[in-house]
């Protein structure tokens, strides 16, 4: 059983440890890890195993939290205890109850403390990169829009000293307590957003409202962020730009998260990635090259020309895969190390051969197998055939089309019968 995490954000790593991921892992990585462990410890596969059943519950619990951005944020800051008590500022107990409903426990100072614990919203972007980008490394510029503190009023909403004042209706709390008498000796209190300040806790003199942000305290800006694509990065990796997220009034700015996304559109590149650090490319050679040897040239993604030669006497068969060590993808954060380049060979056969060439080839190749002799007067029935071309894909397409037409005809006939029955 996994240990109970501490409420401290620095110690709230047990859910991450349980799934084998870290705080920077993308949701795709978290889901992949969860599915792997859920499959491993599933009760159907571990009948009677109480330890596996408990692990299955723990894995589900961890994924429920880490797959939900709001729960994940609370867990990262306050641990499992924060989730149980509803997040920041909700430590439970009568003192908090009194603070919430009767204004005790510090009032505005508590609100300020909680505001300091929170931060503004984060921004998430997906950045599409090509295989060449992550092979060679590249700097990309990304244009983003975000809200920042208004530079004209410094996030105050007013342009004159003293223009922003504490709301007298709610005493700066942003909420009002309404007391109602239900009967003799019975009263109830309800909490509502202060209508005078719209829950802000402060009001701004109309004459001195900032004309740049219209007293909203923040403005939207467009900003260009330079993103460094390191060699060997993989799809789903996350880059973090601290303080480059949204900035709400009175709160620290959130962060900007950029997730790497692989470009899936058709590419002119002959390379595809295989198992993170390897590359695969397909090469076509003719029958002569396959039988007698070859030398081919491959232009790599960094512009180098690789000269590839077959081994003496080696015959290449259709679908054969050969390896060139150290010419695959650079390893992330260790680009001097590379995986392998795998070359899959396609053999291009001639469409036809004349009789003279056929006889010469037959003399060079091993003899054909001996067939069973059939006596002229044998009672066995013998039929002679010549082979003909057959395209199985076209055949399947025609069959599918015929079935669709037959189904449509049947539907039309059935429809006409139903129409007759209703009259």
N, C-alpha and C positions, 0 to 999 in steps of 0.2 A: 504494500500500500504506500502511495506517495505521502510525504510528510506535508503537514498543513503549512501553507505559506504564511510569512509574516505580513503584517499590515504595511510595513515599510516598502516603498517602491523599489529600493535597492535590493530587497530580498525576495521580491515577488516574482521568482523565476521558475517555480516548480511546474507550472502549466507548460512553460516553454521547454523545460527539461524533459517533461513527460512525453511531449510530442517530438522532441529532438529538433526544435527550431529555435530561433532567437527573435528578439523584439523587432529586428529589421526585416524579418522574412515577409514576403508578399503573401497575400491570401491564397494564391495558387499553391505555394509551397506548404502552407499550413494545412490546406485541404488534402494535399497529396500525402503528407505525413500522417494525418488523421485516418485516411482510408486504409493505409498500409497497416497501422496498428489495430484499427477496428476489425480488419479482416483477420489479423493474427490472433486476437483475443476474443473473437466472436463466440458466444455461448454454444452455437451450433457445432463449432469445431472443437470445443473444449468442454464437452458434457461431463459434469461431475467435478470440474476443476474450479474450486471456489476462488483461488488466487487469480485465475484468468478472468473469471466473472467480475471480480473487484477491479481488475485492471481495465476491463472493458468499460465499466462505469466511470472510472477516473478519466479515461481517454475521451469519452463522450462529454464529460463535464468540462474538460479543458478546451475541447473544440467549441463547445457552446459559447464559452467566454471569448476565446481568441478569434472566432469568426465573426463576432459582433463588434464593430468599431467602437461603439459607446461603452460596452462592457469591458472591452480590451483596454480602453483609455483609463477607466476607473481602476481596473486591476493593475495596470502599470504604475499608477500613482499611489494606490492605497492597499493593494493586495486583495486577498480573498475576503478579508474582514470588511473592506470597503464595499464589496459587492453585497455582502450580507446586510449591511446597514444602510444601503442606498447611496453610497458615494460620499463625497466630501461633506464635512460638517454635519454628519448624521451618525454620531457615535452612540446614540441611544440614551435611555435613562430619563429620569424625571426632569433633570436640569435642562435638557434639550427640549423636552415637551413644554416646559414653562417658558423657555426662550422663544419658541416658535409661536405660542399662542398668547403670551402675556408680556412679551417684550423684554424678558430678563436675559441674564447671561451675557451682558456686555453690549447688546444692541448694535449700534453702528460699527463699533470696533470689530465685532464678530463678522459683520458683513464685509468689512475691509479685508480681514484675514482670509475669508473664503474667496474673495475676489483675487487675492494674491496667489492662492493655491491653484486657481483656474487659469486657463489661457484661451486665446482666441482660436477660431476654427483653423484646421489645417487645410492645405490645398493639395490635391492629388492630380497628377498628369501622367499620361502614358506617352512615352517617346518611342516612336518606331525607328528602328535601326536595321541596316542591312548586314549580311554576313561579312561583307568587306569592311564595314565600319568596326565591327568587334574583332576582326582579324588584325587590322592595321592600327586600330585606335583612332579616335577622332574627337574633335571639339565641335559641338553643335550649339546653336543659339536657339533658345526657346522663348517665345513671347508669351507672357502671362498677364492676366489682369487680377488685381487684388485691391483690397481696401487698406488704407493706411491712415494714420492720425493726420488730421487736417493741418497743413503747415501754416495756414493763415492765423488760426486761433489756437494752435498747439493742442488741439483735441479738447478744447474747453467748450466750444459751441458759441462763445461770445467773444467779441473783439475788444471789450473794455473791461478794465479791472473792476470787479464787483458786479459785473453783468450777470454772472451765474450765482444764484443764491439757493440756500437750502429750502426745500419745500416745507412750508409751515403747516400744511394740512397733515402730512404724515411724519413730520419731524425728520425728514431725510431718509426714511426707511424704505420708501417706495411702496409700502403696503399700509392698509388701514385695518384696524380691528373694530368690527361692528358688534355691539352688544345688544341683544334682544331679550326681553323678558317673556318667558313662556307661560308663567303663572306665578302664584305666590311663592316666593323663595326659590324660583327656578329661573336661571338666566343661561343664555348660550352666547358664545362668541364665535364669529366667523371672520376669516381673513380675506381681503380682496385687494386688487391692485389700485393704487391711489389714482383717481381720475384727474387730479390737479396737475400731476407731474408725469402721468403715464407710466408710473413705476420707476422713474429715473431717480427719484429722491431729491431732485433739484429742478429749479425753474430758471429760465433765461428771459431777461427783459427783451420784449419784442424790438425795441429801438436799437438794441446792441447785438442782435443775432448775427452770427458770421454769414456774410454773403457768399462765401466760397463753398461751405458745406451745408448752409441753411440750417445751422444748429444741430446737425447730425453728428458732428465731431469727427467724422471720417469722410474720406473721399476715395473714389476709385481711380487707380492709376494703371497704366500699361508699362510693363517692365520687361527688359530682355535679360534672361538668365543664361549664362554660359555653362553648358553641361559637358563634362569631360567623360567620353566613352572610353574606358580602359580596355586594353586588349584582353580577350578571353571572357568578357562579360556574357552572362546568359540571360535568356528571357525570364522576366519575373523579378530580377534583381532591383533593389530600391536604392535610390540616391536621395540623401536628405540634405536640405538647405535650411538650416535653423534660422528662425525669425523671418522667413520669406513667405509666410502664410498670411491669412487674413489678420487684421488688427481691429478688434472691437474697442469701443470707448472704455478706458480705464483698465484694460487687460493687456498682458504681454502678447506680442504677435505670435501667431501659430507658426507651423513649419510647412515647408514645401516638400512634398514627396514625389519623386519622379520614378516611375516604373518602366523598366526596359521591356519593349515589345518587339518581337522579331517580325520583320517584314515578310508576309506570306505571299505577296504578289509575285507573278511570274518574273523570273530574273534571267538575264543573259549569262549569269555565272554558271559554270559547269560543276561547281562545288556545292555540297550540302553537308550540314553538320551532323555528326554521329556520336552519340554518347558524350556530349559536352566538349571533349578535347580531341576528337578525331574528325577527319574529313573524308567524304566519299566523292569520287567523280567517276563518270562513265566514259569509256573510250571505245570507239569502234575501229577495228582493224580488219583487213581483208583475209581471205583464206590463205593466201600465200604467206602473209605475215604470221598468221596463227601457226602454220606448219613449219616454216623455215626460219623464223626469228624476225625481230623487228627492232627499230629504234623510233620512238615517238617523242615529240616535244610538247610539254604542257606549260602554259603560262599561268603562274601562280598569282594570287590576289595582291601580292606586293610588287608585281611586275617582273619577278625573276622567271627565267626559262628553265624548267626542269627537263633534262635529257634522260629518258627512260629506255633502258635496253633489256631485252629478254635474255635468259640464260641459254648458252649453247645447247642445242638439242632439245630444248623445252617446247612442248606443244601446248598452246593455249586453247582451251575448250570454251564454248559459249557459257557465259555466266561466271567464269573464273574470276576470283578476287585476289589481287596481289597487293603487297604492302610496301610502302616507302616510309621507313622510320624517321621520325622527327620532322615531318613536313605537314603535320596536322595543325590544329588550332593551338594558339598560345594559351598557356594556363593562366587563369586569372590571378593577378598579383605575383606571378612568377613567369612573365612572358618569355624569358629566355628558355623555358622548358616548353616543348611542344608535343602534342600527340602524334598520331601517324596519319599518313595519307593512304587511303584504300582506293584502289583502282579496279573497277568492275569492267570486264571486257565483253563487248558485243562483237560477234564474228559476222562479217558481211559476206555472204556466199554469192557467187556469180549466178545470174538468172538462168543461163544455159551454157553448154559447151558443145563445140562441134565434135564430130566423130574422131577426127585425128587427135585432138587434144585429149579426148576421153581415153583413147587407147594408150597414149603416152603416160597418162596418169595411172592407169590400171597397171602398167608395167612397173611403175615405181612404188606403188602401194602394196601392202600385203595382199595375197590372193583372196578372192571372194570365197565364202563358205560353200562347201559342196552340198547340193540339194539332193533330196530323195529321188531316185530314178523310178520312172513310171513306165512299166512295160507297155508296148503298143497294143497288145491284145488283152490288157488288163480290164477287168469288169468295173473298176473304179471310175465313176463319172468325173470328168475333168472339165472345168470352165476356164476360159482365158479372159483377162481383163487388162485394160490400160488405166492407170491412175489419172485422176483429173483434179484440178485445183478446187479448194473448198474454203470459204471464208466463214469461220464459225461466228464471228461477231455480227456479220451481216445476217446470218441465219437466225441468230437469237433476236436481232432487231425486228426481222420480218415476223417471227413467231409472236413476239410481244404485240406488234401492231395488229396482227390478225385477231389475237385474243381480245384486244381492246374494242375492235370493231364489232366482234361477235357479242360482246357484253352490252355495247350500246344498242345493238339491234334487239337484244333480248329485253332491255329496259323499255324500249319503245313499244314492243309488242305487249309487254305486261301492263304498260300505262294505258294502252288502248283498251285492253280487256277490263281494267278497273273502271274506265270511263263508261263502258257499256253497262256495267253492273249498276251504276248509280242512277241510270235513267229508267 
